[in-house]
Amino acid sequence: MAAADHIHSAEDARRLARRRLPWMVFDYIDGAAGRETGAARGRAALDALTLRPRILRDVSARSLAATLFGAPAARPFGIAPMGMCNLAAPGADLMLARLAARHSVPHGVSTVASTPLERILEVAEGNAWFQLYFSGDGSGTFRLVERARVAGYRTLVLTVDVPEVGRRPRELRHGFKMPFRLGPRQVLDFALHPRWSLSTLAAGKPQMANFGVDGFTFDRTESRARATFDTLRRLREAWPGKLVVKGVLDVEDALTLRDAGVDAIQVSSHGARQLESAPTPIDVLPAMRAALGPDMPLFYDSGLRSGEDALKALAQGADFTFFGRILQFAIAAGGEAGLNRLWDVLSEEMSIAMAQCGLTDLSRPSAAAPA
Ligand SMILES: Cc1cc2nc3c(=O)[nH]c(=O)nc-3n(C[C@H](O)[C@H](O)[C@H](O)COP(=O)(O)O)c2cc1C
């Protein structure tokens, strides 16, 4: 049986990925900030949240369709931006891009993606959003924005929760570095995971593909601490398309962003990879929705592990959701077939939960919130 056939849940994908990936790569993807108490708190909050079961409604025909900035999306969930996805398996970025094209959902393309941003947009057939990290004095950042615009990107996602990269001890213990470096410890790790190592070596060492061309350089650990609301306003002026700000957990900040003219706010704790003691993102959603009103687009990511989890985020006030690391685990576990399989699992989980909550579509997901 192919590996993909063994994926019945995100946890299956994670378990298989853990076997196949070098420890260093698994812990880079799976790890969270500090003692990982933020990740645990986030999981516990999602588990504690209930949905409202409703009965005896005809729910035989159901649709997972959503609308995103006025355009149709086949699912109310997309792909969160993640750096260096090709570490999960060669070609991972383009597997995600093809998935985005097939379902008309956004593929978040990281500043530190392992495939050039132009190529991902092409393969995603336009269903890609460029994610921006402000870094250094900002001059390179604004050139990257211009490059994304010229490439044809219409949505920019500014990630604001990384003024400094969080300390993730699991990743640090393995000496994880970008650009990728090989020491004796890594050689042993790779030797013990030959399947990953052989395919990754054959494909060439994954690189941060948006840099090293036309003088673009990037240091992952370079401070991003100099960005301010003024930087945001400059970006708003420079960017003609939609502007999403990702990594917002404070209502007061969200209101300032709205007043500065951003098009959407993304509640996220960066998958618990940044401030360990940040408020639990799923708990922030209802207050955020109440403060912003019903019309401001509000997105959510962090900690979602099933279609039912994503329905909970919609019920709490999000208009759209994003999955992160579990998609990389599915790729590591079973390649593109594994990714497509997990996507079907997530879709089915959501569809079944909708039926059990008496919903046939997602026009009013708040009906699934606990009474
Ligand atoms: C391996 C990895 C790399 C990531 N790289 C980025 C990145 O480059 N830019 C960014 O905005 N967010 C990045 N994120 C955060 C994701 O966009 C998203 O917020 C998070 O993965 C959602 O949580 P989840 O993984 O629990 O679903 C990364 C997350 C992971 C796991």
The ligand as an SDF file (V2000), in Angstrom:
LIG
                    3D

 31 33  0  0  0  0  0  0  0  0999 V2000
    8.4320   25.2260    8.9520 C   0  0  0  0  0  0  0  0  0  0  0  0
    7.6540   26.5080    9.0090 C   0  0  0  0  0  0  0  0  0  0  0  0
    8.1170   27.6200    8.3190 C   0  0  0  0  0  0  0  0  0  0  0  0
    7.3820   28.8080    8.3610 C   0  0  0  0  0  0  0  0  0  0  0  0
    7.8300   29.8740    7.6280 N   0  0  0  0  0  0  0  0  0  0  0  0
    7.0820   31.0140    7.5940 C   0  0  0  0  0  0  0  0  0  0  0  0
    7.4650   32.0920    6.7600 C   0  0  0  0  0  0  0  0  0  0  0  0
    8.4640   32.0220    6.0620 O   0  0  0  0  0  0  0  0  0  0  0  0
    6.6630   33.1870    6.7720 N   0  0  0  0  0  0  0  0  0  0  0  0
    5.5220   33.2870    7.5400 C   0  0  0  0  0  0  0  0  0  0  0  0
    4.8300   34.3060    7.4960 O   0  0  0  0  0  0  0  0  0  0  0  0
    5.1400   32.2630    8.3150 N   0  0  0  0  0  0  0  0  0  0  0  0
    5.8690   31.1310    8.3510 C   0  0  0  0  0  0  0  0  0  0  0  0
    5.4570   30.0780    9.1260 N   0  0  0  0  0  0  0  0  0  0  0  0
    4.1990   30.1890    9.8880 C   0  0  0  0  0  0  0  0  0  0  0  0
    3.0090   29.7430    9.0480 C   0  0  0  0  0  0  0  0  0  0  0  0
    2.7140   30.6500    8.0240 O   0  0  0  0  0  0  0  0  0  0  0  0
    1.7470   29.6090    9.9080 C   0  0  0  0  0  0  0  0  0  0  0  0
    1.5310   30.7900   10.6370 O   0  0  0  0  0  0  0  0  0  0  0  0
    1.8100   28.4230   10.8800 C   0  0  0  0  0  0  0  0  0  0  0  0
    2.5050   27.3320   10.3080 O   0  0  0  0  0  0  0  0  0  0  0  0
    0.4030   27.9970   11.2340 C   0  0  0  0  0  0  0  0  0  0  0  0
    0.4020   27.0770   12.2720 O   0  0  0  0  0  0  0  0  0  0  0  0
    0.3020   25.4900   12.0400 P   0  0  0  0  0  0  0  0  0  0  0  0
    1.5900   25.0470   11.4430 O   0  0  0  0  0  0  0  0  0  0  0  0
    0.1000   24.9980   13.4240 O   0  0  0  0  0  0  0  0  0  0  0  0
   -0.8740   25.2260   11.1160 O   0  0  0  0  0  0  0  0  0  0  0  0
    6.1830   28.8870    9.1070 C   0  0  0  0  0  0  0  0  0  0  0  0
    5.7390   27.7660    9.8000 C   0  0  0  0  0  0  0  0  0  0  0  0
    6.4400   26.5910    9.7540 C   0  0  0  0  0  0  0  0  0  0  0  0
    5.9150   25.3940   10.5040 C   0  0  0  0  0  0  0  0  0  0  0  0
  1  2  1  0
  2  3  1  0
  2 30  2  0
  3  4  2  0
  4  5  1  0
  4 28  1  0
  5  6  2  0
  6  7  1  0
  6 13  1  0
  7  8  2  0
  7  9  1  0
  9 10  1  0
 10 11  2  0
 10 12  1  0
 12 13  2  0
 13 14  1  0
 14 15  1  0
 14 28  1  0
 15 16  1  0
 16 17  1  0
 16 18  1  0
 18 19  1  0
 18 20  1  0
 20 21  1  0
 20 22  1  0
 22 23  1  0
 23 24  1  0
 24 25  2  0
 24 26  1  0
 24 27  1  0
 28 29  2  0
 29 30  1  0
 30 31  1  0
M  END
$$$$
